[in-house]
Amino acid sequence: MAEKIRCEHILVEKQSLANQLLERIKEGESFEKLAQENSIDSSRKRGGDLGFFGRGVMVREFEKAAFGLEVGEVSQVVKTQFGYHIIKRVA
């Protein structure tokens, strides 16, 4: 079976906001709460939870960052065609 991981993310339109949110996460604020309050993605209702996915499902930049994370780790800001993501691997 192909490797599947589970991630949460926050998607915003501006890099400056993504950088601010990343700093707040590093300071201990809840990733899920910040996703619900700030993300422009429909996953915001679930605290940014994207569920389990394998390779070839997400856009290349997102996938590369997500699969490079350890469980519990939060990415740097990742730019894709959709905007600026902060990704947290949860499983």
C-alpha positions as CSV (number, residue, x, y, z in Angstrom):
1,M,0.0,0.0,0.0
2,A,1.3,3.5,-0.8
3,E,2.3,5.7,2.0
4,K,-0.4,8.0,3.2
5,I,0.0,10.9,5.6
6,R,-2.5,13.2,7.4
7,C,-2.1,16.9,7.5
8,E,-3.8,20.1,8.5
9,H,-3.1,23.3,6.8
10,I,-3.8,27.0,6.9
11,L,-4.2,28.7,3.5
12,V,-4.1,32.5,3.1
13,E,-3.7,34.9,0.2
14,K,-0.9,37.0,1.6
15,Q,2.6,35.9,2.5
16,S,2.7,38.6,5.2
17,L,-0.3,37.0,7.0
18,A,1.1,33.5,6.6
19,N,4.4,34.7,8.2
20,Q,2.4,36.3,11.1
21,L,0.4,33.1,11.7
22,L,3.5,30.9,11.6
23,E,5.1,33.1,14.3
24,R,1.9,32.7,16.4
25,I,2.0,28.9,16.0
26,K,5.6,28.9,17.1
27,E,4.6,30.9,20.2
28,G,2.2,28.2,21.1
29,E,-1.2,29.3,19.7
30,S,-3.5,26.5,18.5
31,F,-2.9,25.6,14.9
32,E,-6.6,24.4,14.6
33,K,-8.0,27.6,16.0
34,L,-5.8,29.8,13.7
35,A,-7.0,27.7,10.8
36,Q,-10.6,28.1,11.7
37,E,-10.2,31.9,12.1
38,N,-7.9,32.6,9.1
39,S,-7.8,29.9,6.4
40,I,-9.6,30.6,3.1
41,D,-9.9,26.9,2.4
42,S,-13.0,24.9,3.1
43,S,-11.0,22.7,5.5
44,R,-11.2,25.6,8.0
45,K,-14.4,24.1,9.4
46,R,-12.3,21.1,10.5
47,G,-9.4,23.1,11.9
48,G,-7.6,22.7,8.6
49,D,-7.7,18.9,8.6
50,L,-7.2,17.5,5.1
51,G,-7.5,13.9,6.2
52,F,-5.2,11.2,4.8
53,F,-3.7,11.5,1.3
54,G,-1.0,9.8,-0.7
55,R,1.5,11.1,-3.2
56,G,0.1,12.6,-6.4
57,V,-3.0,14.1,-4.8
58,M,-1.8,17.5,-3.8
59,V,0.0,20.1,-5.9
60,R,3.7,19.5,-6.2
61,E,5.0,22.2,-3.8
62,F,2.5,21.2,-1.1
63,E,3.2,17.5,-1.5
64,K,7.0,18.0,-1.3
65,A,6.7,20.0,1.9
66,A,4.0,17.8,3.5
67,F,5.9,14.5,2.9
68,G,9.1,16.1,4.2
69,L,7.6,16.8,7.6
70,E,7.9,14.5,10.7
71,V,4.6,13.8,12.6
72,G,3.9,16.9,14.7
73,E,6.1,19.2,12.7
74,V,4.9,22.4,11.1
75,S,6.3,23.6,7.8
76,Q,7.6,27.0,6.8
77,V,5.3,29.0,4.6
78,V,4.8,27.1,1.3
79,K,3.7,29.0,-1.8
80,T,1.4,27.3,-4.4
81,Q,-0.9,28.5,-7.1
82,F,-3.7,28.7,-4.4
83,G,-1.8,31.0,-2.0
84,Y,0.4,30.6,1.0
85,H,0.1,27.4,3.2
86,I,1.3,26.5,6.6
87,I,1.2,22.7,6.9
88,K,1.2,20.5,10.0
89,R,1.7,16.8,9.7
90,V,-0.5,15.0,12.2
91,A,-0.1,11.3,11.1
